Amino acid sequence: MKERTIVIGDIHGCAAEFEELLQKIQPGRRDRVVLLGDLVNRGPESGRVLDLAREHADLALLGNHELRLLNYRRTGDPTHLKKSDYETLKQLRAKDWAYLEAMRLTYGVPGQATVLVHGGFLPGRPWRGQASRIVTRIQVVGPDGQPHKRSEFPAAPHWSQLWVGPPFVIYGHTPRPEPARERWSLGIDTGCVHGGYLTACILPGRTLVQVRAREKYFET
């Protein structure tokens, strides 16, 4: 039986902060460490983050940044990529691609009525079986009832504001200065790569542990 489930938000190549957070929490052999995706891109050390993930994490979920890289690798189509992705591609080794390929979309925490996901879920539908393009990318729900980025509909509600559980959902993807708390969800992407914090949520209890970014690595 695992004692704690340690859920860590978007790392984005911030290996020093990831290592500092692990040292602060001190996961034990009976703890479970789950990473919420977007381990790579934007920050300086995507390869080292993946090394640390293999060493310390029990599993990692698929983020939109990993999905983008995998789509490029599958198709060879550079339109899948953004400028900052090319530095990551230089760092990825065969074992890294294998790790990305093994990422799952969601994880139900045993005994906690809690589901972990990178981006979120489209409300009003069962969470199981929602497509990768939704669960890795959703931010707001547009007037058409479909998932969109905030930039497309800035005034539209975030999916978490419309989500009614159970289950309770812990997610990343949408960076904010502080963790985003709703009745049925908790967002823990606190923008480490943008100069914010790297945040972990420890279950049971939903205790938050943070480390501050050492610098701003990426400007949006």
Backbone torsions as a table, in degrees:
resi	resn	phi	psi	omega
1	MET	NA	127.3	178.5
2	LYS	-75.4	138.3	-179.0
3	GLU	-80.3	-47.8	-177.8
4	ARG	-132.1	148.4	167.3
5	THR	-110.4	120.2	-176.2
6	ILE	-106.6	112.5	-174.5
7	VAL	-105.7	124.5	-175.4
8	ILE	-118.0	132.8	-177.5
9	GLY	-76.5	-168.3	-170.3
10	ASP	-60.2	119.3	-175.8
11	ILE	-91.8	-39.3	174.3
12	HIS	51.1	48.4	174.5
13	GLY	75.4	8.6	-179.8
14	CYS	-88.0	73.7	-172.5
15	ALA	-65.8	-39.9	-178.2
16	ALA	-62.1	-41.7	179.4
17	GLU	-70.0	-38.5	176.8
18	PHE	-60.6	-47.0	179.6
19	GLU	-63.5	-41.0	178.4
20	GLU	-63.3	-40.0	179.7
21	LEU	-66.0	-42.1	177.1
22	LEU	-61.1	-41.3	178.7
23	GLN	-65.5	-34.5	180.0
24	LYS	-69.9	-39.0	-177.2
25	ILE	-84.9	-33.7	-178.9
26	GLN	56.4	65.2	177.7
27	PRO	-59.0	137.8	177.8
28	GLY	-100.6	176.8	-177.3
29	ARG	-63.6	-26.0	-178.7
30	ARG	-95.5	6.4	176.0
31	ASP	-94.8	156.5	177.1
32	ARG	-116.5	125.5	178.8
33	VAL	-107.9	123.6	-179.4
34	VAL	-123.8	128.9	179.4
35	LEU	-102.0	136.1	-171.2
36	LEU	-87.5	16.1	177.5
37	GLY	93.3	173.2	-171.4
38	ASP	53.5	52.3	174.0
39	LEU	-72.2	-25.8	-168.4
40	VAL	-116.2	173.8	174.4
41	ASN	77.5	151.2	175.2
42	ARG	75.0	-50.2	177.6
43	GLY	-80.8	175.5	-168.9
44	PRO	-82.0	-21.0	-167.0
45	GLU	-134.0	61.7	179.8
46	SER	-60.5	-41.5	179.6
47	GLY	-61.0	-42.8	179.9
48	ARG	-68.6	-36.6	175.9
49	VAL	-58.8	-42.8	179.6
50	LEU	-66.6	-35.3	173.9
51	ASP	-61.0	-45.7	179.3
52	LEU	-65.4	-37.4	178.8
53	ALA	-63.2	-44.9	179.1
54	ARG	-62.2	-34.8	-176.7
55	GLU	-77.6	-37.5	-168.2
56	HIS	-114.5	-22.8	-173.5
57	ALA	-96.5	144.3	175.0
58	ASP	-79.4	-34.6	175.4
59	LEU	-161.2	160.3	176.6
60	ALA	-130.6	140.9	178.7
61	LEU	-92.8	156.3	-178.2
62	LEU	-77.3	125.7	173.5
63	GLY	-103.1	170.9	-179.5
64	ASN	-65.9	-28.4	178.6
65	HIS	-71.3	-40.1	175.1
66	GLU	-66.3	-40.4	-179.7
67	LEU	-61.5	-40.0	179.3
68	ARG	-61.8	-45.5	179.2
69	LEU	-64.5	-41.5	179.5
70	LEU	-66.1	-38.1	177.2
71	ASN	-63.4	-39.5	177.2
72	TYR	-64.8	-44.8	-179.1
73	ARG	-63.7	-35.1	-178.8
74	ARG	-73.7	-37.8	-171.8
75	THR	-105.9	-23.8	-173.2
76	GLY	73.4	9.4	-176.9
77	ASP	-88.4	111.2	-176.7
78	PRO	-69.2	-9.9	178.0
79	THR	-68.6	-14.3	175.0
80	HIS	-71.5	-20.6	-169.8
81	LEU	-96.1	156.3	168.9
82	LYS	-115.3	166.0	-171.7
83	LYS	-54.1	-42.7	-175.9
84	SER	-70.9	-13.9	-179.0
85	ASP	-70.4	-26.6	-172.9
86	TYR	-66.6	-33.1	177.2
87	GLU	-66.8	-37.3	177.0
88	THR	-64.4	-42.2	-178.8
89	LEU	-57.8	-32.9	178.6
90	LYS	-67.1	-26.4	-174.2
91	GLN	-91.7	-18.5	-172.4
92	LEU	-79.3	130.8	177.8
93	ARG	-106.8	173.4	-177.8
94	ALA	-56.6	-41.4	-179.7
95	LYS	-67.1	-27.6	177.5
96	ASP	-71.0	-43.3	177.3
97	TRP	-61.9	-38.9	177.7
98	ALA	-62.7	-38.0	179.2
99	TYR	-66.3	-43.6	178.5
100	LEU	-63.4	-40.7	-179.5
101	GLU	-63.1	-28.4	-176.2
102	ALA	-86.3	-4.0	-177.7
103	MET	-65.4	140.6	178.1
104	ARG	-102.0	165.8	-175.9
105	LEU	-82.1	-38.6	-175.4
106	THR	-141.8	164.2	175.3
107	TYR	-147.9	123.0	174.5
108	GLY	-89.3	120.9	-177.3
109	VAL	-75.6	120.9	-177.5
110	PRO	-57.2	130.4	174.6
111	GLY	74.1	7.1	-174.8
112	GLN	-116.6	-3.0	-175.4
113	ALA	48.8	38.8	-175.0
114	THR	-131.7	135.9	177.5
115	VAL	-117.6	138.6	178.1
116	LEU	-106.0	141.5	-178.4
117	VAL	-156.8	157.1	179.5
118	HIS	-72.9	-60.3	-172.9
119	GLY	-95.2	-53.4	-179.4
120	GLY	150.0	-163.4	-177.1
121	PHE	-132.4	152.0	172.8
122	LEU	-78.4	117.5	-177.4
123	PRO	-62.6	155.4	177.9
124	GLY	85.7	0.8	177.1
125	ARG	-128.7	155.5	173.3
126	PRO	-58.9	140.3	-178.6
127	TRP	-70.3	-32.4	179.2
128	ARG	-67.7	136.1	173.7
129	GLY	87.7	0.0	176.9
130	GLN	-70.1	144.3	-170.4
131	ALA	-67.3	155.2	-179.6
132	SER	-59.5	-36.0	-179.0
133	ARG	-65.9	-24.7	176.6
134	ILE	-83.4	-54.6	-169.5
135	VAL	-72.3	-18.5	177.2
136	THR	-94.7	-16.3	-169.0
137	ARG	-124.9	-18.2	-172.4
138	ILE	-60.5	138.0	168.9
139	GLN	-126.0	-67.7	-179.6
140	VAL	-108.9	163.4	173.9
141	VAL	-105.5	116.7	-174.9
142	GLY	-76.5	174.2	177.9
143	PRO	-58.4	-22.0	178.3
144	ASP	-84.6	1.3	-179.1
145	GLY	78.4	8.7	-177.3
146	GLN	-106.2	160.4	-179.9
147	PRO	-74.1	141.6	179.9
148	HIS	-146.6	165.8	169.7
149	LYS	-77.3	155.5	177.2
150	ARG	-58.9	-35.3	-176.7
151	SER	-64.3	-24.0	-178.6
152	GLU	-79.9	-38.0	179.4
153	PHE	-138.4	79.3	-173.6
154	PRO	-58.6	-28.0	-177.3
155	ALA	-92.3	-3.9	-177.5
156	ALA	-74.4	153.2	-179.3
157	PRO	-71.9	142.3	172.5
158	HIS	-65.6	145.4	-176.6
159	TRP	-55.1	-34.7	-176.3
160	SER	-65.8	-25.0	178.2
161	GLN	-72.4	-20.0	-178.3
162	LEU	-104.7	-7.2	-174.8
163	TRP	-77.8	128.4	176.0
164	VAL	-120.8	114.9	179.5
165	GLY	-88.8	-167.0	1.2
166	PRO	-71.1	158.1	8.6
167	PRO	-86.4	164.3	166.5
168	PHE	-74.4	141.1	-175.4
169	VAL	-119.3	130.6	171.5
170	ILE	-112.4	128.7	-170.7
171	TYR	-143.3	171.2	176.7
172	GLY	-122.7	-133.1	167.4
173	HIS	73.8	-47.3	-177.3
174	THR	-97.6	101.6	-175.6
175	PRO	-73.0	136.8	178.7
176	ARG	-141.4	158.5	179.0
177	PRO	-64.1	-30.3	-179.1
178	GLU	-131.1	156.5	173.5
179	PRO	-54.6	141.8	-175.9
180	ALA	-99.8	112.1	-176.3
181	ARG	-105.0	125.9	168.7
182	GLU	-125.8	171.8	-177.7
183	ARG	-58.4	-39.0	-173.3
184	TRP	-115.2	16.0	-178.8
185	SER	-158.9	163.1	176.6
186	LEU	-145.5	122.1	176.9
187	GLY	-100.3	127.2	-174.3
188	ILE	-121.5	21.9	168.6
189	ASP	-85.3	104.1	-178.8
190	THR	-110.4	31.2	165.5
191	GLY	63.9	44.2	-179.7
192	CYS	-55.3	-47.5	-176.2
193	VAL	-65.6	-19.9	178.5
194	HIS	-92.6	8.3	-179.1
195	GLY	96.6	10.7	179.9
196	GLY	-91.2	-121.9	-177.0
197	TYR	-131.5	154.2	165.9
198	LEU	-100.3	124.9	-170.7
199	THR	-117.2	139.1	171.5
200	ALA	-119.6	145.9	172.8
201	CYS	-117.7	126.7	-175.6
202	ILE	-107.5	123.1	177.6
203	LEU	-105.8	148.9	-5.0
204	PRO	-73.7	163.1	176.8
205	GLY	105.7	-21.4	-180.0
206	ARG	56.2	40.6	175.3
207	THR	-72.0	134.8	-179.8
208	LEU	-101.8	136.1	176.0
209	VAL	-128.9	134.2	-176.2
210	GLN	-133.2	154.2	165.2
211	VAL	-128.9	146.2	-178.9
212	ARG	-82.5	142.4	175.4
213	ALA	-61.7	142.0	179.6
214	ARG	-74.8	-24.1	175.4
215	GLU	-163.8	172.9	173.2
216	LYS	-89.1	114.7	-175.3
217	TYR	-91.8	-24.2	-172.0
218	PHE	-143.5	133.0	178.6
219	GLU	-106.6	127.0	179.3
220	THR	-81.6	NA	NA
